[in-house]
Amino acid sequence: MAWLVSDAKVLASLEIAETRREKLRGLLGRSTFEGAILLTPVRSVHTMGMRFPIDVAFCDADLVVLGIRRVKPHRLPRPPRHTRAIVEAEAGSFERWKLKVGDQLEVRR
């Protein structure tokens, strides 16, 4: 099991999607989701076929948050330049975690 960490604080349990198949699936087909999923390396995401809105953090290669969006189902958000990884979570999660642009994320196993 992995954990998503920021500023020495554990934000959530973390799934890591590294294979093409894992990245394509992401949160598709789920009705809810506890924790977060990291898609890497990727530059963009979509919510086609999603059943619920999600929070999306666009990160650079070092997992610094470049942008945050709440994305409704059936949308294609535009990623900031230099996006290399994306963290997805159920809508409202980033607000609870107080995640913001500029935060340095870390994966701990």
ZISULGI-V338545 format. One record per pair of residues at least 4 apart in sequence whose ideal C-beta (glycine too) atoms are under 8 Angstrom apart, sorted by the first residue. I is the first residue (numbers start at 1). J is the second residue. D is the distance in Angstrom with one decimal. If there is no record, write none. Layout:
BEGIN
i: [I:I]
j: [J:J]
d: [D:D]
END
This chain:
BEGIN
i: [1:1:1:2:2:2:2:2:2:2:2:3:3:3:3:3:3:3:3:4:4:4:4:4:4:4:4:4:4:4:4:5:5:5:5:5:5:5:6:6:6:6:6:6:6:7:7:10:11:11:11:12:12:12:12:12:12:13:13:13:14:14:14:14:14:15:15:15:15:16:16:16:16:17:17:17:17:17:17:17:17:18:18:18:19:20:21:22:22:23:23:24:25:26:26:26:26:27:27:27:27:27:28:28:29:30:31:31:32:32:33:33:33:33:34:35:36:36:36:36:37:37:37:38:38:38:38:39:39:39:39:39:40:40:40:41:41:41:42:42:42:42:43:43:43:44:44:44:44:44:44:45:45:45:45:45:45:46:46:46:47:47:47:47:47:47:47:47:47:48:48:48:49:49:50:50:50:51:52:52:52:53:53:53:53:53:54:54:54:54:54:54:55:55:55:55:55:55:55:55:55:55:55:55:55:56:56:56:56:56:56:56:56:57:57:57:57:57:57:57:57:57:58:58:58:58:58:58:58:58:58:59:59:59:59:59:59:59:59:59:59:60:60:60:60:60:60:61:61:61:62:63:63:63:63:63:64:64:64:64:65:65:65:65:65:65:65:66:66:66:66:66:67:67:67:67:68:68:68:68:69:70:71:71:79:79:87:89:89:92:93:93:94:95:99]
j: [13:14:109:13:14:15:16:38:107:108:109:10:11:12:13:14:107:108:109:10:11:12:13:14:35:36:38:87:105:106:107:9:10:11:105:106:107:108:11:97:99:103:104:105:106:103:104:108:36:97:99:34:35:36:89:93:97:34:35:36:35:36:37:38:107:35:36:37:38:37:38:40:107:22:23:25:26:37:38:39:40:22:23:40:23:24:25:26:39:39:42:28:29:37:39:45:88:33:37:50:54:88:49:50:49:51:51:52:52:90:37:54:89:90:90:89:87:88:89:93:87:88:89:85:86:87:107:45:85:86:87:88:84:85:86:61:84:85:83:84:85:86:79:83:84:76:77:78:79:83:86:56:71:77:79:86:88:75:76:77:53:54:71:72:73:74:75:76:77:73:74:76:73:74:54:73:74:73:73:90:91:70:71:72:73:91:70:71:88:89:90:91:68:69:70:71:88:89:90:91:92:93:94:95:99:68:69:70:71:77:86:87:88:65:67:68:86:87:88:94:99:105:65:66:67:68:69:79:80:83:86:63:64:65:66:83:84:85:86:87:105:64:66:82:83:84:85:82:84:85:104:85:104:105:106:107:102:103:104:105:99:100:101:102:103:104:105:80:81:82:83:101:79:80:83:101:94:99:100:101:77:91:75:77:83:86:105:93:94:96:97:99:99:99:103]
d: [6.2:7.9:7.5:7.4:4.3:7.5:5.8:8.0:5.4:6.6:5.0:5.1:7.8:7.3:6.3:5.7:7.3:4.6:7.7:7.4:4.6:5.0:7.6:4.4:7.6:5.0:7.2:6.8:6.3:7.7:6.7:6.6:5.5:6.5:7.0:4.4:7.4:5.3:5.7:7.5:6.7:5.0:6.6:5.4:7.0:7.2:7.4:7.7:7.1:4.5:6.9:7.8:4.4:4.6:6.7:7.0:7.0:7.0:3.8:7.4:6.2:5.3:7.2:5.9:6.3:6.9:7.4:4.5:7.2:7.6:5.0:7.2:7.0:3.7:4.8:7.4:6.4:5.9:6.8:4.8:7.5:6.2:7.5:6.4:6.9:6.3:6.4:7.8:8.0:5.1:6.0:7.9:7.1:6.3:6.4:6.9:6.4:5.6:6.3:6.5:6.3:5.8:5.3:6.6:7.8:7.0:5.4:7.0:6.9:6.4:7.4:8.0:7.0:5.0:7.7:7.1:5.3:6.6:4.3:7.0:7.2:5.0:7.5:6.4:7.4:5.5:6.7:6.8:6.7:4.7:7.8:7.0:7.2:4.1:7.6:7.8:5.4:6.4:7.7:7.6:6.7:5.5:5.9:5.1:6.9:7.5:7.5:7.9:4.8:7.1:7.8:6.2:7.8:7.0:7.9:5.4:6.9:7.1:4.7:7.9:7.7:6.5:5.1:6.8:5.1:6.1:5.0:7.7:8.0:7.9:5.7:7.6:7.7:7.7:6.7:4.2:7.2:6.7:6.9:6.6:6.8:6.0:6.3:4.8:6.6:4.0:7.5:5.6:5.2:6.6:6.3:5.7:6.8:7.6:5.7:7.8:7.1:4.9:7.1:5.5:7.1:5.3:4.3:7.9:8.0:7.1:5.0:7.7:5.4:6.2:6.1:7.4:5.6:5.0:7.5:5.3:6.8:4.2:7.9:6.7:6.4:7.5:7.3:4.9:4.4:7.5:7.6:4.9:5.2:4.4:5.9:4.8:6.2:5.6:6.2:6.9:6.8:4.5:6.7:6.5:6.4:5.0:5.8:5.1:7.0:5.6:7.5:8.0:4.3:7.1:7.4:6.1:6.7:4.1:6.7:7.4:6.9:7.3:5.5:7.5:6.7:7.0:5.4:6.3:4.7:7.9:6.6:4.3:7.9:6.4:6.1:6.8:7.2:4.2:7.7:6.2:5.9:6.7:7.1:6.2:4.9:5.5:5.1:5.0:4.1:7.7:6.8:3.7:6.6:6.3:6.1:8.0:4.1:8.0:5.7]
END
